């Protein structure tokens, strides 16, 4: 991760349950509108949205296995983003979870080449499971 200048790594991506995040994307869009300088070009918005950010496709990195650069998570962009979302109350009133919030943060504030898909880890786990239980 360090040698490749990666800031976030994941193994699986899933769709979030829409009922748990009804106002999350409108809050994200509001944050982007108020803080355009924090969102770099070349980010991974296309992972989150199929229409250039107008709507959220609910795709998120599964947080049961994730690796992140703490400097990234403690940096200005993500800290401001998290504080902004916290003020909106969605963590409490809806159920904005760590997976969609981390995913949106990583996809918005990191360049897409800084995000790593550990596809080989899932294969090893699946093979181990198959060997143990067949």
Secondary structure, 3 states (H helix, E strand, C coil): CCCCCCCEEECCEEECCHHHCCCHHHHHHHHHHHCHHHCCCCECHHHHCCCCCCCCCCEEECCCCEEECHHHHCCHHHHHHHHHHHHHCHHHHCCCCHHHHHHHHHHHHCEHHHEEECHHHHHHHHHHHHHHHC
